[in-house]
Amino acid sequence: MFDPIEVPLLNTLILLCSGATVTYAHHAITCGNKIEAVFGLVLTVVLAAIFTGFQAFEYVSADFTISDGIYGSTFYMATGFHGFHVAIGTIFLTVCLVRLTLNHFTIQHHFGFEAAAFY
């Protein structure tokens, strides 16, 4: 299994990779390449789900709680808000993936995707 110390580093790498894959999907949309855009967006959503899973593992394996002083409070508040942000973004990008497969995005009209990527 993973060492709890390694999880934050792995999650950071996953987030950086998801930024690259969503950028790849955006570039594919602007070039009119739907297959590559779908691939990039699916990969982004999968990475977001993996990130959320590792975050849950980190919560379960932590040796402290939210009531264990300032460190526990700060850790759970900061990571909790970030996890919520990632969850909303995952939903947002999943909706964009459905819209992409339904041909709702074109080279000229894809603001919904850009809004999700900016989020």
C-alpha positions as CSV (number, residue, x, y, z in Angstrom):
1,M,0.0,0.0,0.0
2,F,1.0,3.6,-0.1
3,D,2.9,5.4,2.7
4,P,0.8,8.3,3.9
5,I,3.8,10.6,3.3
6,E,3.9,9.7,-0.4
7,V,0.2,10.4,-1.1
8,P,0.5,14.3,-1.1
9,L,3.4,14.1,-3.6
10,L,1.5,11.6,-5.8
11,N,-1.6,13.8,-5.6
12,T,0.4,16.8,-6.7
13,L,1.7,14.9,-9.7
14,I,-1.8,13.8,-10.6
15,L,-3.1,17.4,-10.4
16,L,-0.2,18.6,-12.7
17,C,-1.0,15.8,-15.2
18,S,-4.7,16.6,-15.1
19,G,-3.8,20.2,-16.0
20,A,-1.8,19.0,-19.0
21,T,-4.6,16.6,-20.1
22,V,-7.3,19.3,-19.9
23,T,-5.1,21.6,-21.9
24,Y,-4.5,18.9,-24.4
25,A,-8.3,18.5,-24.7
26,H,-8.8,22.2,-25.2
27,H,-6.1,22.3,-27.9
28,A,-7.8,19.3,-29.6
29,I,-11.2,21.1,-29.6
30,T,-9.7,24.3,-31.0
31,C,-8.2,22.2,-33.8
32,G,-11.4,20.4,-34.5
33,N,-10.1,16.9,-33.4
34,K,-13.0,15.4,-31.5
35,I,-11.4,12.0,-30.9
36,E,-8.3,13.5,-29.2
37,A,-10.5,16.0,-27.3
38,V,-12.6,13.1,-25.9
39,F,-9.4,11.2,-25.0
40,G,-7.9,14.2,-23.2
41,L,-11.1,14.9,-21.3
42,V,-11.7,11.3,-20.3
43,L,-8.1,11.2,-19.0
44,T,-8.7,14.4,-17.1
45,V,-11.9,13.0,-15.4
46,V,-10.1,9.7,-14.6
47,L,-7.2,11.6,-13.0
48,A,-9.6,13.7,-11.0
49,A,-11.3,10.5,-9.7
50,I,-7.9,9.1,-8.8
51,F,-7.0,12.3,-6.9
52,T,-10.3,12.1,-5.0
53,G,-9.6,8.5,-4.1
54,F,-6.1,9.3,-2.8
55,Q,-7.5,12.2,-0.8
56,A,-10.0,9.8,0.8
57,F,-7.1,7.4,1.6
58,E,-5.2,10.3,3.1
59,Y,-8.1,11.2,5.3
60,V,-8.7,7.7,6.5
61,S,-5.0,7.0,7.2
62,A,-4.2,10.3,9.0
63,D,-3.0,10.0,12.6
64,F,-4.9,13.1,13.7
65,T,-8.5,14.5,13.5
66,I,-10.0,17.9,12.9
67,S,-10.2,18.4,16.6
68,D,-6.5,17.7,17.3
69,G,-5.5,21.4,17.4
70,I,-4.6,23.9,14.7
71,Y,-2.8,21.4,12.4
72,G,-5.7,19.1,12.2
73,S,-8.1,21.9,11.7
74,T,-6.0,23.6,9.0
75,F,-5.3,20.3,7.2
76,Y,-8.9,19.2,7.0
77,M,-10.3,22.6,6.2
78,A,-7.8,23.3,3.4
79,T,-7.8,19.9,1.9
80,G,-11.6,19.6,2.4
81,F,-12.3,22.8,0.5
82,H,-9.8,21.8,-2.2
83,G,-11.4,18.3,-2.4
84,F,-14.8,20.0,-2.8
85,H,-13.4,22.2,-5.6
86,V,-12.0,19.1,-7.3
87,A,-15.4,17.3,-7.0
88,I,-17.3,20.2,-8.5
89,G,-14.7,20.5,-11.3
90,T,-15.0,16.7,-12.0
91,I,-18.8,17.0,-12.3
92,F,-18.3,20.1,-14.5
93,L,-15.8,18.3,-16.8
94,T,-18.0,15.2,-16.9
95,V,-20.9,17.3,-18.2
96,C,-18.5,18.8,-20.8
97,L,-17.5,15.3,-21.8
98,V,-21.1,14.4,-22.4
99,R,-21.6,17.6,-24.4
100,L,-18.5,17.0,-26.4
101,T,-19.7,13.5,-27.4
102,L,-23.0,15.1,-28.4
103,N,-21.2,17.6,-30.7
104,H,-22.1,20.7,-28.6
105,F,-18.6,22.1,-28.9
106,T,-17.1,23.4,-32.1
107,I,-13.9,25.2,-33.0
108,Q,-15.6,28.6,-32.6
109,H,-18.1,27.8,-29.8
110,H,-16.7,26.0,-26.8
111,F,-17.0,28.5,-23.9
112,G,-18.7,25.9,-21.7
113,F,-15.6,23.8,-21.9
114,E,-13.3,26.7,-21.3
115,A,-15.3,27.8,-18.3
116,A,-14.9,24.3,-16.8
117,A,-11.2,24.3,-17.6
118,F,-10.7,27.7,-16.0
119,Y,-12.6,26.5,-12.9
